[in-house]
Amino acid sequence: MLQTAINMTTIMNNPELWTAVLSRDASRDGSFVFAVRSTGIYCRPSCPARRPRREQVSFFQVPEAAEQAGFRACRRCHPRRAQGADPQFDLVRRICHAIDEHDDEPLTLKTLSTETGVSSHHLLRTFKNVMGITPRQYAESRRLHQFKSRVKDGASVTEAMYDAGYGSSRGLYEKSSARLGMTPATYGRGGQGMRIIYTIAGCTLGRVLVAATARGVCSVALGDSDSELISSLFAEYPKASIDSRDTVISPSLNLWLSKVLEHLNGKSPRIDLPLDLQATAFQWQVWEELQRIPLGATRSYQEIAKAIGKPRAVRAVAGACAGNHVALVIPCHRVIREDKSLGGYRWGLKRKEELLERERMASK
């Protein structure tokens, strides 16, 4: 079989991909897709839609990888319909399709091997190389995604649980406790019943929002305006009770904000706060490794992948960095590309550049 045309490191760094997007190069359709963080949508290179800013864009080898990272397919260019020329990408897409078609009965590696006509070893190696996770992890993620979608559409937790292929509530809660950051029932109600409070202050990087539940901080965000920051918080928890005042949580929130500001002002090398986040086990693994990066230092996505014992999971590491909702506390700004370029940052590349320069000077 041909060698993978674009390995995971190249897909993250290759400037030709962005050039293809800017030129709407239809010849590259099927070889990769690009996703836009500000819209949550991914497209084929030739999509006629308006081009986003480069710092908002991530590249993925196959549509399924973009969806695994939480993006939705563009309804204008229909990127899933693009035909790829690389046999390994085609294999991965066939594996994903087989898993998607058997949500109610998870397929074993042996069954997938029989369905696709390749050895289990080759199947597993190819899938992990392209997706950054195993077929089993992909299947678990799909089931949880289906559960979340069903309850958001109005189904009861019980209905959604069985529709997603969970045999019991125990199986659902075991798989979702770390991934949802709250009980499935609460998430299904869009955060209904949750009490989230926030505060916003000026800082050296613009405006900073800190939001928290009674369990801990659920968001630290940087932006240019209060309305931008508040809108993003309400979009994440549309049915939660969100306010800027709370007699119980407010004292702690003010303390947590002061710690963030102290860090931004160079008075504290790190921020230790209790967190209440939605995350997968893999994301937590990546985030914990990010917190080990010393002030003034940087690591590449490849180095993080190696450090957590998954050297091929470069793309998945990048996705975990992009999924970080607590700026500074989990220092995803300290992760850069293999070629030393900055890569992405959900709060803006200029802020990332400034943060790294400040930390470099402070560590001297």
N, C-alpha and C positions, 0 to 999 in steps of 0.2 A: 504494500500500500504506500501511496505517496506520503512524504513527510508533511506534517501540518503546515499549510502555507503561511500562516501568521501565528506564531506562538504567543502565549499570554503576555510576555514582557513586551514583545513588539507591538501587539495590539494596543498597549497602553501608551507607547512612546512614538510610534511611527507618524511623523508629520504629514505623510502622504494621505493618511486617512482624512485629516481635516481639509486638506486640499481637495480631495474627492468630494467631500460634503459641500464645500464652497462652490465648486464647479458643477454640482448636481450630476456627477458622473454616473450614468446609468450602467456602464460596464462593470461597476463595482457592486451593483445590487446583488445580494446573495453572498458576498464575501465578508460583509460585516454590517452592523447597524449602529446608529448613533442615538444616544439617549440624552434628553434635556432635563436637568434636575429641576428647573423652575416650573416646568409644565408636567413632569412625571410621564412623559410620552417618549417612545422611541420610534425611529423612522429608518427607511432605507436611504442610501446616499442621494438618490435622485429625487427625493420628495420635494414637491414644489413649494412647500411651506417656507415662510420667512426664516432666515438663518439666525440662530441664537448667538450669544457671546461665547467665545471659545471656553471660558472658564466654567460655563454651565454644562459642557458636553462631556459625556463618557462614551467609550466605544466598547462594543461587545461582538464576539465572534459569531454568535448565533442569536436569533430572537429569544429563544428560551432562556438564555443567560441574562438578557435584559429584563425579562419578566421575573426571573428569580431574584433580581435586585430590586424589584418593586415597580418597574416601569410598565406602562400600558402601550399596546400597539396603536400606531397612528391609523385613524380611520380614513385618512386621505390617500396614503400611499400603500397601505396594507403590507407591511414588511414581511409578514409570515408567508406571503405568497411568492416571494422572490426565490428563484431557484439558484442554489449554490453549486459551485464547480468542484469544491474540495471534498474528497471522499470521506475524510474524517469528520468534517462538519456535518455531512449528510448522515453519517452513522450516529452521531450524537443526537441529531434531530429525530431520527427514527427511534432511538431509545427513549427520548423524552415523549414522543408521541405514544409509544407503547405504554409508558407509565401513566400518561394522562388518560388513556383509554381504560385503565384498570384501577381507577381510584378506589373502588370498593374491595379490591383484592390485590394487595401489594405483590408485585412480581419479584421472584427471587432472581439472583444473578444468573443462575442456571437457565431459568425460563427465558430471560432476556437474551441470553446467548443463543438459545435455540431459535427464538423469533428473528434475531438479526443475522444469524449465520456466521458469527465470529466467536472466537474463544472467549471464555470468561475473563481471562487475564488481559487480553487485548481490549476487550470492551471496557473493563474497569479503568485501565490505564488511559485510554483515549478520552473517556468521559471526564475523568478527573483533570486531564490536561486542558480540556476546553472549558469545562464548567467550574472547576475549582472545588467541586464536591463530588461525593459518590452518588450513584443512582439511588441508593436507599435514602440518603439525605435529601436528594431532590424530591423523591416521592413523599417524604414526611413534610417537606416544605409546601408541596402542592396541596396536601390534605389540610394543613393548617390554613393555607390561603383560601381554600374552598370553604372551610368552616367560617372564617372571618367574613368572606363575601356573602355567604348565605344569611348570617345573622344581621349583617348590615342592611340586607334587602328585606328584613322583617321576619325571617324565620325564627322559631323558638330555638333555644340552645340545644334542646333534645333533637329536634328535627335536623338542625344543621350538623349535629354531631354524627348522626347515622348517615346522612347524605354524604358526608365527607369520608365515610368509611371507618369511623371509630367504633369499635365494638362495645365500648363501655365509657362511662364518664371518667373512670379512673385513667384510661388510656389518653383521653383528651387532656385532662388536667396535668398529667405527667409530661406530656409533650409541649403543652402551652404555657406552663407556669413561668418558665424563664423567657419565653418568646413574647408574651403579651404584657408582662409587667403588671398585670392585674388579673382578676378572674375572667374566664371566657364570657360569663354572663355580663359583666361590667363592660368589657370591650364591645360586646355585641350591641349594647345600648349606646354606642358612640361615646362611652365614658359617663353615661347617665348615672347619677348617684355619686360620682366622684366630685370632690371639692379641690379645685386647683386655684391657687392664687398666684399673682405675678407682680413684679415691680420692675420699673424701667428707670435707668439712670444714664446720664451722660458719662462718657469715658473717652480715653485718648484715641479710641478707634471708632467713634461715632456714638451710637446708642447701644446699650446692653440690656437685655431682658433676662430675668431669672424667674422661673416658675417652679412651683413645688406642690406636692400633695402632702398629706400628713406623714407619708412614709419617707419622703425625701425629694430632692430636686429632680424635676422631669425635663427641664429645658434651660439651657443657657445659650442665648442667641445674640448675634451681633448684626446691626443693621444701620441704615441711614435715617429711618424714621420710626416713630412709635407705632403708627398705623400698620406699617409693613410687618413689624414684629408681632403685634397683637393678632393680625389676620392669620399669620402662620400658626399661632398657638390655637386659635379657635378652629382652624381647619383640621388639626390633628384630633381634637376632642370636641366634635360639634354639639354633643348633648351633655357635656360636663358642666358643672356649675363653676364658671370661671369669673374671678373677680380680682380686684387689686387690693382688697382689704379682707382681713380675717383675724379675729381677736386671738384665735388659738395658734394659727400657723405663722402669722405676721412676725412675731419676734424672731423666730428661727429664720424666716425668709430674709429679714433685714440683716441678720448676722451672715447668712450665706452670700448675700449681695456684697457686703463689706469685704468678705474674703476674696471675691472675684475682683473687686476694684483694687484691693491691696496688691493682688498678683499683677494686674495690668499696670499698676504704678511702680512695679519693680520692688515692692516691699516683701514679697513672699515668693520663693522659687516654685512652689506648687500649690494646688488647691485640693484639699481633702474635704469632700462633702458627701453626705449620705445621698444615694441616688435611687430613683424610682423610674426605671426606664423599660421600654419595650425592646427586647433584643433576643436573638438566637444565642445558643451556646457558643457558636463559632464567633459571633460578634463580640461576646464578652471576652473570649480568648484573645482576640485581636486587641480589644480596648485595654485589657490588662497589660498586654505587651507594650502598647503605646505609652502607658503610664510609667513604664520603666525607662523610657528614653530620657537621658539627663538634660537639664536645662542647657541650651546652647548647642545641642547635638541634633542631628537628623538621622533618619534611617530610610532606606528605600523600601518600596512595597515588597521587593524580593527578599530583603533582609528580614522584614517582619514575618513573611511567610516561612522562611527557614527557621526563625526563632521559635515559632509555635509548632514546628515539626511537620509543616505542610508546604514544602518548597514549591510545589506546582500550583498552589492556591493564590497566585499573585492577583488575579482578577477579583477573587473573592475577598482578599484583603482590602483591595481598593474599594470594593463595595461596602465593606464594614466601616471603613473610614468615612465614606460618603454618608453612611447611615447614622453617624454620630450626631446626637441632638444636644450635647452639652459641650459647647465650645470651651476650650482652655482646660476644663476639668479633665477631659479625655483629650490630650494634646494631639489631635489628628493633623494639626498644622506642621508637626515635626516629621511627617512622612512625605518624601519627595520621590521623584522618578529616578530610575537607574542612571539616566544621563545627567542628573543633578538639576533638571528643570523642576519647577514647583509642582506641576500636576494640578489637581483640582482643589477647591476649597469652597464649601457651600456658603461661606460668609464673605467670599470675594478674595481674589488672588492678591490684591493690593494689601489687604489686611494680613494675609498669610506672610507675604514678603516682609511687612513691617514687624510682625511678631517675631519672625526668625532673626531679623537683624537686631532687634532689641535684646533677645535672649542671647545672641552671640556676643554682644557687647557686655551684657551683665555677667556672663560666665568667665570673662577675662580676669 
